[in-house]
Amino acid sequence: MASNEASKKTDLARTPQRGSVTPGPARATPPVRPAPKRVGPVEFLGQVRDEGRKVTWPTRKETVVTTVMVFIMVIAASLFFTVVDQAMRYLVTLILGVGTN
């Protein structure tokens, strides 16, 4: 097969190259952040204590109510899945006859 380099060169001269669009304005580089200051263990524990003071802690009543609700939901979910499991066991036994003597 003959090479058609001459036609390629003329085609390149007529059509703009892909990606040859003039680039837009250069992106601004983000400012360089200084390295974080290293703190010792005593200062770190002090900062932890200060942050702990900012937390809104739940009252004893809120904690008890939330705990009781969690237990109620666990019991409800376990009852639901027990009923569904037993129903599916019954249906599979009925359809397949597995476990019958």
C-alpha positions as CSV (number, residue, x, y, z in Angstrom):
1,M,0.0,0.0,0.0
2,A,1.2,3.4,-0.9
3,S,1.6,6.0,1.8
4,N,-0.3,9.2,1.3
5,E,1.9,11.4,3.5
6,A,1.4,14.3,1.0
7,S,-2.4,14.2,1.4
8,K,-2.0,14.0,5.2
9,K,0.1,17.1,5.2
10,T,-2.4,19.1,3.2
11,D,-5.3,17.9,5.4
12,L,-3.4,19.0,8.4
13,A,-2.8,22.4,6.9
14,R,-6.5,22.9,6.2
15,T,-8.1,21.6,9.4
16,P,-7.3,22.8,12.9
17,Q,-5.7,20.3,15.2
18,R,-7.6,18.8,18.0
19,G,-6.7,20.3,21.3
20,S,-5.2,23.3,19.6
21,V,-7.8,25.6,21.1
22,T,-6.1,28.5,22.7
23,P,-6.0,27.7,26.4
24,G,-8.0,29.8,28.8
25,P,-6.5,31.7,31.6
26,A,-4.1,29.8,33.7
27,R,-5.6,28.4,36.9
28,A,-4.5,30.2,40.0
29,T,-2.5,27.9,42.2
30,P,-4.0,27.5,45.7
31,P,-2.1,29.3,48.4
32,V,0.4,27.2,50.2
33,R,-0.8,26.3,53.7
34,P,1.8,26.4,56.4
35,A,2.6,23.1,58.1
36,P,0.4,22.5,61.1
37,K,1.9,23.3,64.4
38,R,3.0,20.3,66.3
39,V,1.8,20.2,69.9
40,G,2.9,18.2,72.9
41,P,0.8,15.6,74.7
42,V,-0.1,18.0,77.6
43,E,-1.3,20.7,75.2
44,F,-3.2,18.1,73.1
45,L,-5.0,16.8,76.2
46,G,-5.9,20.4,77.1
47,Q,-7.3,21.0,73.6
48,V,-9.4,17.8,73.9
49,R,-10.8,18.9,77.2
50,D,-11.7,22.3,75.7
51,E,-13.5,20.6,72.8
52,G,-15.3,18.3,75.2
53,R,-16.7,21.3,77.0
54,K,-18.2,22.6,73.8
55,V,-20.2,19.4,73.2
56,T,-23.9,19.4,74.1
57,W,-24.3,16.3,76.2
58,P,-27.7,14.6,76.5
59,T,-29.4,14.6,79.8
60,R,-29.9,11.4,81.8
61,K,-33.6,11.3,80.8
62,E,-32.8,11.7,77.1
63,T,-30.2,8.9,77.4
64,V,-32.7,6.5,79.1
65,V,-35.5,7.2,76.7
66,T,-33.2,6.6,73.7
67,T,-31.8,3.4,75.2
68,V,-35.4,2.1,75.9
69,M,-36.4,2.9,72.3
70,V,-33.4,1.0,71.0
71,F,-34.3,-2.1,73.0
72,I,-38.0,-1.8,71.8
73,M,-36.8,-1.6,68.2
74,V,-34.5,-4.6,68.6
75,I,-37.3,-6.7,70.1
76,A,-39.7,-5.6,67.3
77,A,-37.2,-6.4,64.6
78,S,-36.4,-9.8,66.2
79,L,-40.1,-10.7,66.4
80,F,-40.6,-9.7,62.8
81,F,-37.7,-11.7,61.4
82,T,-38.7,-14.7,63.6
83,V,-42.2,-14.7,62.1
84,V,-40.9,-14.2,58.6
85,D,-38.4,-17.0,59.1
86,Q,-41.0,-19.4,60.4
87,A,-43.4,-18.6,57.6
88,M,-40.7,-19.2,55.0
89,R,-39.8,-22.5,56.7
90,Y,-43.4,-23.6,56.6
91,L,-43.7,-22.7,52.9
92,V,-40.5,-24.4,51.8
93,T,-41.5,-27.5,53.8
94,L,-44.9,-27.4,52.2
95,I,-43.6,-27.0,48.6
96,L,-40.6,-29.3,48.8
97,G,-41.7,-31.8,51.4
98,V,-38.4,-31.5,53.1
99,G,-38.3,-32.8,56.7
100,T,-41.5,-34.8,56.5
101,N,-41.3,-38.4,57.7
